[in-house]
């Protein structure tokens, strides 16, 4: 972010860029306009001509030397104990102060009947009231009169400082100068150079902040005349400390974290010649719930330059990256960007997710753990053939099925779960369960506590199992090939399955198969479905029987229909609607190899020390390994600043940032 470097120009024609930037009636720019188009958010109208102090005198240099500024920026970035204090005015509270406003008659509004006077007064009141912080004032101009080319206004002493800070602001194409008639400075009685610098930084923030749109315009900071006059970007030492110091001042303006998050939902960092996010990384610490972000017309050449915010801004909805070299260097970069931000709706003005996609992901996020892709390990198609055959037989001929797969050692039981969640998309949330056909033989161990009752509901052998099948209403399961999304099938090989021949006392190899899905209860008179249920079924298979496979154990759970949302794996890179095929039809999935790359550590910190810091931070915060590492990397692997950074962003972190609750 160096002032001397040339700002990259967008490839979009100038006329289109101008039309894409929607200005409000006060000349401020709206983030919404930039998001709808592909152009970046433009910068506010910079002040023109030499900067003047409160007495109207031109100043050629900043208020501080370079050495003093470096020290002050260091203090502003590293301390919180000095609060932002307004200068105490000598006048008593409520006393009216006279201010002189000049330069306004050169505006584009001068052709109006009153020369733009009424519009100017409304703008002055609105802009002076647009202060950052929990205690923003509602500034009012009490009296006004025109003397030649000057506008003389009277305001309370409390409001005077807010208006004088607007000296040099642009309004309707003109530069407006504001000064006190009594010659007092705009800084009032600020006690130190540090306080002056903080006041200057806060003035920059307030000048670039729009209350109505909650938009903070930090574009083209290197070309900001006030910052250039302070020589902020003359040296790398002050350039690197400037942004963290400004964000610290921003944070000090608010009493509560929620006030800060609510005040700013959109930020533009366009036209700042950024190669990476190193100098601006603290934005994610102070505005973790940001919704709209513009990074257009910078120098990002690859995804590597953006990785600092890979696990930040969980609530981000709109992102603009146009006008960066990454568009030519990595044409498919957008796929990775979409996977980084699960709530992103638009990238460069193009829709990448619908509201339906976001709602679906939100429902999945409410589950106690993320849904992963199914695992299906088979050998010789044994498990696949069993699943295909079994459910067809259960729907069409249960007696034959019982004789085909079950023997005298086989066991079957079923249970009704009446408290399972229902389909969140169902129109009728109060539909009755109608469990009469199941209750008599339901072996719900939470309900059935007596041992004889439990034993009587566990069926052994083909005959008893066939009789139990007869008590269950006639069913029809979805076609496994045509309606694959309604199934979730998993299988794995296990050892120690009882050997019915007795040849192997330690057991034999078999399969553990779990099936989740839905079924329709069929009305025998009409052949039509009368009730939809969800089910879960667990099988243990061993060798034997006519088909070479016998069912050792069969556990069935019947519950109210719960939909298919929980059967869809949580693909991080999903943009289009999620699709699922039975695991048995997929190739076995390989677990990803762990990353072999070591973290980039600062000098003097070895890997063993870094691992210890990671373990301590994970224990203290309950964050997962990835989030704890990112947190430490943000603060150069310093433990205490990492804890402070975590405290600032904790409420904005996604659910997957945390592990299991720590042991008490």
C-alpha positions as CSV (number, residue, x, y, z in Angstrom):
1,X,0.0,0.0,0.0
2,X,2.6,2.5,-1.1
3,X,1.6,5.9,-2.4
4,X,4.3,6.0,-5.1
5,X,3.2,2.9,-7.0
6,X,0.8,3.2,-9.9
7,X,-2.7,2.1,-9.3
8,X,-3.8,-0.6,-11.7
9,X,-6.6,0.4,-13.9
10,X,-9.6,-1.8,-14.5
11,X,-10.0,-3.3,-18.0
12,X,-13.6,-2.2,-18.0
13,X,-14.2,0.9,-20.2
14,X,-14.3,4.1,-18.3
15,X,-17.9,4.9,-19.1
16,X,-19.0,1.6,-17.8
17,X,-17.0,2.0,-14.6
18,X,-18.6,5.4,-14.0
19,X,-22.1,4.0,-14.5
20,X,-21.4,1.0,-12.2
21,X,-20.7,3.3,-9.3
22,X,-24.0,4.5,-7.9
23,X,-23.7,7.7,-5.9
24,X,-26.2,8.8,-3.3
25,X,-27.6,12.4,-3.2
26,X,-24.6,13.5,-1.0
27,X,-22.0,12.2,-3.5
28,X,-21.1,9.2,-1.4
29,X,-20.7,5.8,-3.1
30,X,-22.7,2.8,-2.3
31,X,-21.2,-0.7,-1.9
32,X,-24.4,-2.2,-3.4
33,X,-23.7,-0.6,-6.7
34,X,-20.3,-2.2,-7.0
35,X,-21.5,-5.6,-6.0
36,X,-24.2,-5.7,-8.7
37,X,-21.6,-4.9,-11.4
38,X,-18.1,-6.2,-12.0
39,X,-16.4,-2.9,-11.4
40,X,-14.7,-2.1,-8.1
41,X,-16.0,0.4,-5.6
42,X,-14.6,3.8,-6.5
43,X,-12.9,6.1,-4.0
44,X,-14.5,9.1,-2.3
45,X,-13.9,12.5,-3.9
46,X,-10.6,13.5,-2.5
47,X,-10.0,17.0,-1.2
48,X,-8.4,19.4,-3.7
49,X,-5.9,22.1,-3.2
50,X,-3.6,22.6,-0.2
51,X,-4.9,21.4,3.2
52,X,-5.8,24.1,5.7
53,X,-5.8,24.2,9.4
54,X,-8.8,25.4,11.5
55,X,-7.7,29.0,11.1
56,X,-7.6,28.8,7.3
57,X,-3.8,28.7,7.0
58,X,-2.2,26.4,4.4
59,X,0.0,23.7,5.7
60,X,2.8,22.2,3.6
61,X,3.8,19.3,5.9
62,X,2.2,16.9,8.3
63,X,1.7,17.6,12.0
64,X,4.4,15.2,12.9
65,X,7.9,14.2,11.7
66,X,8.5,10.7,10.4
67,X,10.3,9.5,13.6
68,X,7.5,10.7,15.8
69,X,4.9,9.1,13.6
70,X,6.6,5.7,13.7
71,X,6.5,5.7,17.5
72,X,2.9,6.9,17.6
73,X,1.7,4.4,15.1
74,X,3.4,1.7,17.2
75,X,1.6,2.9,20.3
76,X,-1.8,3.1,18.6
77,X,-1.4,-0.4,17.2
78,X,-0.2,-2.0,20.4
79,X,-2.3,-0.5,23.3
80,X,-5.9,-0.3,24.3
81,X,-5.6,1.6,27.6
82,X,-5.7,5.1,26.0
83,X,-9.2,5.8,24.8
84,X,-10.2,8.2,22.1
85,X,-11.1,11.4,23.8
86,X,-12.6,14.4,22.2
87,X,-10.8,17.7,22.9
88,X,-12.4,19.5,25.8
89,X,-13.7,22.8,24.6
90,X,-13.2,25.8,26.8
91,X,-16.8,26.9,26.3
92,X,-19.5,25.6,28.7
93,X,-21.7,22.7,27.6
94,X,-24.4,23.9,25.3
95,X,-22.7,27.2,24.3
96,X,-23.1,28.1,20.7
97,X,-19.9,28.3,18.6
98,X,-19.7,30.2,15.2
99,X,-18.1,28.4,12.3
100,X,-17.2,29.8,8.8
101,X,-17.8,27.6,5.8
102,X,-16.2,28.6,2.5
103,X,-15.8,27.1,-1.0
104,X,-19.3,25.8,-1.2
105,X,-20.5,28.3,-3.8
106,X,-18.3,26.5,-6.4
107,X,-20.4,23.4,-6.2
108,X,-22.6,21.8,-8.9
109,X,-25.6,22.8,-6.7
110,X,-24.9,26.6,-7.2
111,X,-27.5,26.7,-10.0
112,X,-30.4,26.0,-7.6
113,X,-32.7,28.7,-6.4
114,X,-30.8,29.2,-3.1
115,X,-27.4,28.5,-4.5
116,X,-27.3,25.0,-2.9
117,X,-27.6,26.5,0.6
118,X,-30.3,24.1,2.0
119,X,-28.6,21.1,0.5
120,X,-25.3,22.1,2.0
121,X,-26.8,22.5,5.5
122,X,-28.5,19.1,5.3
123,X,-25.2,17.5,4.1
124,X,-23.2,19.1,6.9
125,X,-25.6,17.8,9.5
126,X,-25.7,14.3,8.0
127,X,-22.0,14.0,7.5
128,X,-21.0,15.3,10.9
129,X,-23.5,12.9,12.5
130,X,-21.9,9.9,10.6
131,X,-19.5,9.2,13.3
132,X,-18.1,5.8,14.1
133,X,-18.8,4.5,17.6
134,X,-21.5,3.6,20.1
135,X,-22.1,7.2,21.1
136,X,-22.5,9.0,17.7
137,X,-24.1,12.4,18.0
138,X,-27.0,13.8,16.0
139,X,-25.4,17.1,14.9
140,X,-27.8,20.0,14.3
141,X,-27.0,23.5,12.9
142,X,-28.9,26.0,15.1
143,X,-28.5,29.2,13.0
144,X,-27.1,30.1,9.7
145,X,-26.5,33.2,7.5
146,X,-24.6,34.1,4.3
147,X,-22.0,36.9,4.4
148,X,-20.6,37.4,0.9
149,X,-19.1,34.1,-0.1
150,X,-19.0,32.8,3.4
151,X,-21.7,30.7,5.3
152,X,-21.7,31.5,9.0
153,X,-23.3,28.7,11.1
154,X,-23.9,28.4,14.9
155,X,-23.7,25.0,16.6
156,X,-23.2,23.8,20.1
157,X,-19.6,23.4,21.4
158,X,-20.1,19.6,21.4
159,X,-20.9,19.6,17.7
160,X,-18.3,22.1,16.6
161,X,-15.4,19.6,16.7
162,X,-17.3,17.1,14.4
163,X,-17.9,19.9,11.8
164,X,-14.4,21.3,11.9
165,X,-13.0,17.8,11.3
166,X,-14.8,18.0,7.9
167,X,-12.5,20.7,6.7
168,X,-11.4,19.8,3.2
169,X,-14.3,17.4,2.5
170,X,-15.6,17.2,-1.0
171,X,-19.3,18.2,-1.6
172,X,-21.1,18.2,-5.0
173,X,-17.8,18.8,-6.8
174,X,-16.5,21.5,-4.5
175,X,-14.0,21.5,-1.6
176,X,-15.6,22.8,1.5
177,X,-13.4,24.5,4.1
178,X,-14.7,24.8,7.7
179,X,-13.0,26.8,10.5
180,X,-14.0,28.3,13.9
181,X,-14.3,32.1,13.8
182,X,-12.6,32.3,17.2
183,X,-9.4,30.8,15.8
184,X,-9.4,27.7,18.0
185,X,-7.8,24.6,16.4
186,X,-9.7,21.6,15.3
187,X,-7.7,19.5,17.8
188,X,-9.0,21.4,20.8
189,X,-7.0,20.5,23.9
190,X,-5.6,17.2,22.8
191,X,-2.8,16.4,25.2
192,X,-0.2,14.6,23.2
193,X,1.0,13.8,19.7
194,X,-0.4,10.3,20.1
195,X,-3.8,11.7,20.7
196,X,-3.4,14.0,17.6
197,X,-2.5,11.0,15.5
198,X,-5.5,9.0,16.8
199,X,-7.8,11.9,16.1
200,X,-6.4,12.1,12.6
201,X,-6.9,8.4,12.0
202,X,-10.4,8.6,13.3
203,X,-11.1,11.5,11.1
204,X,-10.0,9.5,8.1
205,X,-12.3,6.6,9.1
206,X,-15.3,8.9,9.7
207,X,-14.7,10.7,6.4
208,X,-14.8,7.4,4.5
209,X,-17.7,5.9,6.4
210,X,-21.3,6.0,5.2
211,X,-23.9,5.4,8.0
212,X,-26.8,4.6,5.8
213,X,-25.1,1.8,3.8
214,X,-22.8,0.7,6.6
215,X,-20.0,1.0,4.1
216,X,-16.4,1.8,5.0
217,X,-14.5,2.9,1.9
218,X,-10.8,2.2,2.4
219,X,-10.0,2.3,-1.3
220,X,-6.9,4.1,-2.7
221,X,-5.5,4.9,0.7
222,X,-2.1,5.7,-0.8
223,X,-3.8,8.6,-2.8
224,X,-5.6,10.1,0.2
225,X,-4.5,13.7,0.5
226,X,-4.7,13.8,4.3
227,X,-2.6,10.7,4.7
228,X,-0.1,11.9,2.2
229,X,0.2,15.2,4.1
230,X,1.1,13.1,7.2
231,X,3.8,11.3,5.2
232,X,2.3,7.9,6.3
233,X,3.4,6.1,3.2
234,X,6.8,7.7,2.8
235,X,8.6,4.7,4.4
236,X,7.8,1.0,4.7
237,X,8.1,1.2,8.5
238,X,5.1,3.5,8.8
239,X,3.2,2.0,5.9
240,X,3.2,-1.5,7.5
241,X,2.0,-0.1,10.9
242,X,-0.6,2.3,9.5
243,X,-3.4,-0.1,8.8
244,X,-3.2,-2.1,12.1
245,X,-3.1,1.3,14.0
246,X,-6.2,2.6,12.1
247,X,-8.1,-0.6,12.8
248,X,-7.2,-0.3,16.5
249,X,-8.6,3.2,16.5
250,X,-11.7,1.9,14.8
251,X,-12.2,-0.7,17.5
252,X,-11.7,1.8,20.3
253,X,-14.7,3.8,19.0
254,X,-17.2,1.1,20.1
255,X,-18.4,0.1,23.5
256,X,-19.5,-3.4,22.5
257,X,-18.4,-5.9,19.9
258,X,-21.9,-6.2,18.6
259,X,-22.1,-2.4,18.0
260,X,-18.9,-2.7,15.9
261,X,-20.1,-5.6,13.9
262,X,-23.5,-3.9,13.2
263,X,-21.9,-0.6,12.2
264,X,-20.0,-1.9,9.1
265,X,-21.2,-4.6,6.8
266,X,-19.3,-3.6,3.7
267,X,-15.6,-2.7,3.1
268,X,-13.7,-1.7,0.0
269,X,-9.9,-2.1,-0.3
270,X,-9.8,-1.6,-4.0
271,X,-7.0,0.3,-5.7
272,X,-4.4,-0.2,-2.9
273,X,-1.7,-2.1,-5.0
274,X,-2.0,-5.1,-2.6
275,X,0.2,-8.1,-3.6
276,X,-1.1,-10.0,-0.6
277,X,-3.0,-9.4,2.6
278,X,-0.1,-9.0,5.0
279,X,-0.6,-5.3,5.7
280,X,-4.4,-5.4,5.9
281,X,-4.9,-8.8,7.6
282,X,-6.2,-7.3,10.8
283,X,-9.4,-6.4,9.1
284,X,-10.6,-9.9,9.7
285,X,-10.0,-9.6,13.4
286,X,-12.0,-6.4,13.9
287,X,-14.8,-7.1,11.4
288,X,-15.2,-10.9,11.4
289,X,-18.9,-10.7,10.4
290,X,-18.3,-8.7,7.2
291,X,-20.8,-9.4,4.5
292,X,-19.4,-7.5,1.4
293,X,-15.8,-7.1,0.5
294,X,-14.2,-5.4,-2.5
295,X,-10.6,-6.3,-3.4
296,X,-10.7,-5.2,-7.0
297,X,-7.9,-3.5,-9.0
298,X,-5.1,-4.7,-6.8
299,X,-2.0,-6.9,-7.6
300,X,-3.2,-10.3,-6.3
301,X,-1.5,-12.7,-8.7
302,X,-2.4,-16.1,-7.2
303,X,-4.5,-17.7,-4.5
304,X,-1.5,-17.7,-2.3
305,X,-1.8,-14.0,-1.8
306,X,-5.4,-14.4,-0.5
307,X,-4.9,-17.5,1.8
308,X,-4.6,-15.3,4.9
309,X,-8.4,-14.9,4.8
310,X,-9.1,-18.5,3.7
311,X,-10.8,-19.3,7.0
312,X,-12.0,-15.8,7.8
313,X,-15.2,-13.9,7.1
314,X,-17.6,-16.9,7.6
315,X,-20.6,-14.5,6.9
316,X,-19.2,-13.1,3.6
317,X,-21.9,-12.9,0.9
318,X,-20.3,-10.8,-1.9
319,X,-16.7,-10.6,-3.0
320,X,-15.1,-8.6,-5.8
321,X,-11.7,-9.6,-7.2
322,X,-11.9,-8.1,-10.7
323,X,-8.9,-6.2,-12.1
324,X,-6.3,-8.5,-10.4
325,X,-3.7,-10.6,-12.3
326,X,-5.1,-13.7,-10.7
327,X,-7.9,-13.6,-13.4
328,X,-5.3,-14.4,-16.1
329,X,-2.8,-16.5,-14.0
330,X,-5.4,-18.8,-12.5
331,X,-8.5,-18.9,-14.6
332,X,-10.3,-21.4,-12.3
333,X,-9.4,-19.6,-9.1
334,X,-13.1,-18.9,-8.4
335,X,-13.8,-22.6,-7.6
336,X,-11.4,-22.4,-4.7
337,X,-12.7,-19.0,-3.5
338,X,-16.2,-20.4,-3.4
339,X,-15.1,-23.3,-1.3
340,X,-13.4,-21.0,1.2
341,X,-16.5,-19.0,1.9
342,X,-19.6,-21.3,2.5
343,X,-22.1,-18.4,2.6
344,X,-20.8,-16.6,-0.5
345,X,-23.6,-15.7,-2.9
346,X,-21.9,-13.6,-5.5
347,X,-18.3,-13.5,-6.8
348,X,-17.4,-10.6,-9.1
349,X,-21.1,-9.9,-9.6
350,X,-21.9,-13.5,-10.7
351,X,-24.2,-15.7,-8.6
352,X,-22.3,-18.7,-7.3
353,X,-25.0,-20.0,-4.8
354,X,-28.7,-19.6,-4.4
355,X,-30.5,-18.8,-1.2
356,X,-31.8,-22.4,-1.3
357,X,-28.2,-23.7,-1.4
358,X,-27.4,-21.5,1.7
359,X,-30.5,-22.7,3.5
360,X,-29.6,-26.3,2.8
361,X,-26.1,-25.8,4.2
362,X,-27.5,-24.0,7.3
363,X,-29.7,-27.0,8.1
364,X,-26.7,-29.3,7.7
365,X,-24.7,-27.1,10.0
366,X,-27.4,-27.5,12.7
367,X,-26.5,-31.2,12.9
368,X,-24.2,-32.3,15.8
369,X,-21.5,-33.3,13.3
370,X,-20.8,-32.7,9.6
371,X,-22.1,-35.3,7.2
372,X,-19.3,-36.9,5.2
373,X,-19.4,-39.0,2.1
374,X,-20.4,-42.6,2.6
375,X,-17.7,-45.3,2.9
376,X,-18.5,-48.6,1.1
377,X,-15.9,-51.3,1.2
378,X,-16.9,-54.5,-0.7
379,X,-15.3,-57.7,-1.9
380,X,-16.6,-59.6,-4.9
381,X,-19.8,-57.5,-4.9
382,X,-21.1,-59.5,-1.9
383,X,-22.4,-56.5,0.0
384,X,-23.8,-54.8,-3.1
385,X,-25.8,-57.8,-4.2
386,X,-27.2,-58.3,-0.7
387,X,-28.5,-54.7,-0.5
388,X,-30.1,-54.9,-3.9
389,X,-31.7,-58.2,-3.2
390,X,-32.8,-57.8,0.4
391,X,-35.0,-54.6,0.1
392,X,-36.7,-55.9,-3.1
393,X,-37.6,-59.1,-1.2
394,X,-38.8,-57.2,1.9
395,X,-41.2,-55.3,-0.3
396,X,-42.5,-58.3,-2.3
397,X,-42.1,-61.6,-0.5
398,X,-41.0,-61.5,3.2
399,X,-41.5,-65.3,3.9
400,X,-39.1,-66.3,1.1
401,X,-36.7,-63.6,2.3
402,X,-36.7,-65.0,5.8
403,X,-35.9,-68.5,4.6
404,X,-33.2,-67.2,2.2
405,X,-31.1,-65.1,4.5
406,X,-31.9,-66.1,8.1
407,X,-31.0,-69.3,9.9
408,X,-31.7,-70.6,13.4
409,X,-29.0,-68.4,14.9
410,X,-30.1,-65.2,13.2
411,X,-31.7,-62.5,15.2
412,X,-34.1,-59.7,14.2
413,X,-35.7,-56.8,16.2
414,X,-37.2,-53.5,15.4
415,X,-37.9,-50.3,17.4
416,X,-40.0,-47.2,17.0
417,X,-38.4,-43.8,17.6
418,X,-41.4,-41.5,18.1
419,X,-39.2,-38.5,19.1
420,X,-36.9,-38.3,16.0
421,X,-36.8,-34.9,14.1
422,X,-39.4,-34.5,11.3
423,X,-38.8,-33.2,7.9
424,X,-38.1,-29.4,8.3
425,X,-39.7,-28.8,4.9
426,X,-42.9,-30.6,5.7
427,X,-46.1,-28.5,5.4
428,X,-47.8,-30.4,8.2
429,X,-45.7,-30.2,11.3
430,X,-48.3,-31.9,13.6
431,X,-49.1,-35.0,11.5
432,X,-49.9,-38.0,13.8
433,X,-47.5,-40.8,13.9
434,X,-50.0,-43.7,13.7
435,X,-47.7,-46.2,15.4
436,X,-50.3,-48.8,16.5
437,X,-49.0,-51.5,14.1
438,X,-45.5,-51.2,15.5
439,X,-45.9,-50.6,19.2
440,X,-46.7,-54.2,20.3
441,X,-43.4,-55.6,19.2
442,X,-41.2,-52.5,19.4
443,X,-38.0,-53.2,21.2
444,X,-37.1,-49.6,22.1
445,X,-34.7,-50.1,25.0
446,X,-35.4,-46.6,26.3
447,X,-39.1,-47.6,26.8
448,X,-38.8,-51.3,27.5
449,X,-36.9,-51.8,30.7
450,X,-38.0,-55.3,31.9
451,X,-35.7,-58.2,30.8
452,X,-38.6,-60.6,29.9
453,X,-40.2,-57.9,27.7
454,X,-36.9,-57.2,26.0
455,X,-36.3,-60.9,25.3
456,X,-39.8,-61.4,23.9
457,X,-39.2,-58.7,21.4
458,X,-36.0,-60.2,20.0
459,X,-36.9,-62.7,17.3
460,X,-34.6,-65.7,16.5
461,X,-34.8,-68.1,13.5
462,X,-36.6,-68.0,10.1
463,X,-40.0,-68.9,11.5
464,X,-40.1,-66.3,14.3
465,X,-38.6,-63.6,12.0
466,X,-41.2,-64.3,9.3
467,X,-43.9,-63.9,11.8
468,X,-42.4,-60.6,13.0
469,X,-42.2,-59.4,9.4
470,X,-45.9,-60.1,9.0
471,X,-46.8,-57.6,11.8
472,X,-45.0,-54.8,9.9
473,X,-47.2,-52.9,7.4
474,X,-46.5,-53.6,3.7
475,X,-43.8,-51.3,2.4
476,X,-42.2,-50.0,-0.8
477,X,-38.7,-48.6,-0.8
478,X,-37.5,-46.2,-3.4
479,X,-35.8,-47.6,-6.5
480,X,-32.1,-47.8,-5.7
481,X,-31.0,-46.9,-9.2
482,X,-33.6,-44.2,-10.1
483,X,-33.8,-42.5,-6.7
484,X,-30.3,-42.9,-5.3
485,X,-30.4,-39.6,-3.3
486,X,-33.0,-41.1,-1.0
487,X,-30.4,-43.7,0.2
488,X,-27.3,-43.7,2.3
489,X,-25.6,-47.1,2.3
490,X,-22.3,-47.9,4.1
491,X,-20.4,-51.1,4.4
492,X,-17.1,-52.3,5.9
493,X,-15.5,-55.7,6.5
494,X,-15.3,-56.9,10.1
495,X,-13.8,-59.9,11.8
496,X,-15.0,-62.1,14.6
497,X,-18.4,-62.9,13.1
498,X,-19.7,-66.2,14.8
499,X,-19.0,-69.3,12.7
500,X,-22.1,-71.5,12.6
501,X,-20.0,-74.5,11.6
502,X,-17.9,-74.2,14.7
503,X,-14.7,-74.7,12.7
504,X,-13.3,-71.3,13.7
505,X,-13.6,-70.5,17.5
506,X,-12.3,-67.0,16.9
507,X,-14.9,-66.3,14.3
508,X,-14.8,-65.5,10.6
509,X,-14.8,-62.4,8.4
510,X,-18.1,-60.7,7.5
511,X,-19.7,-57.4,6.8
512,X,-21.2,-54.6,8.8
513,X,-23.8,-52.8,6.6
514,X,-25.8,-49.7,7.7
515,X,-28.7,-48.4,5.5
516,X,-30.5,-45.1,6.0
517,X,-33.5,-44.1,3.9
518,X,-37.2,-43.9,3.5
519,X,-40.2,-46.1,2.7
520,X,-43.9,-45.8,2.0
521,X,-46.5,-47.9,3.8
522,X,-48.9,-49.3,1.2
523,X,-52.7,-49.6,1.5
524,X,-53.3,-53.2,0.3
525,X,-56.9,-52.3,-0.9
526,X,-55.7,-49.5,-3.3
527,X,-52.1,-50.2,-3.7
528,X,-51.3,-46.6,-3.0
529,X,-48.9,-45.1,-0.4
530,X,-50.6,-44.0,2.7
531,X,-47.7,-43.1,5.0
532,X,-44.1,-42.1,4.5
533,X,-41.5,-43.1,7.1
534,X,-37.7,-42.9,7.5
535,X,-35.8,-45.9,8.6
536,X,-32.3,-47.0,9.8
537,X,-31.2,-50.6,9.4
538,X,-28.0,-52.3,10.5
539,X,-27.0,-55.8,9.3
540,X,-24.1,-58.1,10.3
541,X,-23.5,-60.6,7.6
542,X,-21.5,-63.8,7.7
543,X,-20.9,-66.8,5.4
544,X,-23.5,-69.4,5.0
545,X,-27.1,-69.9,3.6
546,X,-28.3,-70.7,0.1
547,X,-26.8,-67.5,-1.3
548,X,-23.5,-68.0,0.6
549,X,-24.5,-65.1,2.9
550,X,-26.4,-65.3,6.1
551,X,-27.8,-62.5,8.3
552,X,-26.3,-62.8,11.8
553,X,-28.1,-59.7,13.2
554,X,-30.8,-57.4,11.8
555,X,-31.8,-54.2,13.7
556,X,-34.5,-52.0,12.2
557,X,-35.5,-48.5,13.5
558,X,-38.7,-46.9,12.2
559,X,-39.3,-43.1,12.7
560,X,-41.3,-40.2,11.4
561,X,-40.2,-39.0,8.0
562,X,-37.2,-36.7,8.4
563,X,-36.4,-35.8,4.9
564,X,-33.1,-36.5,3.0
565,X,-31.1,-33.4,4.0
566,X,-29.0,-35.5,6.5
567,X,-28.1,-38.0,3.7
568,X,-26.3,-35.4,1.6
569,X,-22.6,-35.0,2.3
570,X,-21.3,-31.6,3.2
571,X,-19.2,-30.9,0.1
572,X,-17.3,-27.7,0.8
573,X,-17.0,-26.9,-2.9
574,X,-20.6,-27.5,-3.8
575,X,-22.1,-24.7,-5.9
576,X,-24.8,-26.5,-7.8
577,X,-27.4,-28.6,-5.9
578,X,-25.8,-31.5,-4.1
579,X,-26.2,-34.9,-5.6
580,X,-25.6,-38.3,-4.1
581,X,-25.4,-41.8,-5.5
582,X,-25.3,-45.0,-3.4
583,X,-21.8,-45.6,-2.0
584,X,-21.9,-49.1,-3.5
585,X,-21.9,-47.5,-7.0
586,X,-18.9,-45.4,-6.3
587,X,-15.3,-46.3,-6.3
588,X,-13.8,-46.6,-2.9
589,X,-12.6,-43.2,-1.7
590,X,-9.1,-42.6,-0.6
591,X,-8.5,-40.6,2.6
592,X,-6.6,-37.4,1.8
593,X,-2.9,-37.4,2.7
594,X,-2.0,-35.1,5.5
595,X,-0.1,-32.0,4.5
596,X,3.6,-32.5,4.9
597,X,4.4,-28.8,4.8
598,X,5.6,-27.3,8.0
599,X,4.2,-24.0,9.2
600,X,6.2,-20.8,8.4
601,X,7.8,-19.9,11.7
602,X,9.4,-16.7,12.8
603,X,13.1,-16.6,13.6
604,X,13.9,-18.1,17.0
605,X,10.9,-20.4,17.1
606,X,11.4,-24.1,16.3
607,X,8.8,-26.7,15.4
608,X,8.7,-28.2,18.9
609,X,7.9,-24.8,20.4
610,X,5.3,-24.2,17.8
611,X,3.6,-27.5,18.5
612,X,3.5,-26.6,22.2
613,X,2.0,-23.2,21.4
614,X,-0.6,-24.9,19.2
615,X,-1.5,-27.4,21.9
616,X,-1.9,-24.7,24.6
617,X,-4.1,-22.5,22.3
618,X,-6.3,-25.5,21.3
619,X,-6.8,-26.4,25.0
620,X,-7.5,-22.8,26.0
621,X,-9.9,-21.9,23.2
622,X,-11.3,-25.4,22.1
623,X,-10.4,-24.4,18.5
624,X,-9.5,-27.1,16.0
625,X,-5.9,-27.5,14.9
626,X,-6.4,-25.7,11.6
627,X,-8.0,-22.6,13.2
628,X,-5.5,-22.5,16.1
629,X,-2.7,-22.5,13.6
630,X,-4.3,-19.8,11.5
631,X,-4.8,-17.7,14.6
632,X,-1.1,-18.0,15.7
633,X,0.1,-17.2,12.1
634,X,-2.0,-14.0,12.1
635,X,0.0,-12.7,15.2
636,X,3.5,-14.1,14.3
637,X,3.1,-17.0,16.8
638,X,2.7,-14.9,19.9
639,X,0.5,-16.6,22.4
640,X,-1.0,-13.7,24.3
641,X,-1.9,-11.7,21.1
642,X,-3.4,-14.9,19.8
643,X,-5.7,-15.2,22.8
644,X,-6.7,-11.6,22.3
645,X,-7.4,-12.1,18.6
646,X,-9.5,-15.2,19.4
647,X,-11.6,-13.2,21.9
648,X,-12.3,-10.5,19.2
649,X,-13.5,-13.0,16.5
650,X,-14.9,-15.8,18.6
651,X,-18.6,-14.9,17.9
652,X,-18.0,-14.8,14.2
653,X,-16.2,-18.2,13.8
654,X,-18.2,-21.1,12.1
655,X,-19.2,-24.2,14.1
656,X,-16.5,-26.3,12.5
657,X,-13.9,-24.0,14.1
658,X,-14.4,-25.8,17.5
659,X,-13.8,-29.3,18.6
660,X,-15.6,-31.3,21.3
661,X,-16.2,-29.5,24.6
662,X,-13.1,-29.7,26.9
663,X,-13.3,-32.1,29.7
664,X,-14.3,-30.6,33.0
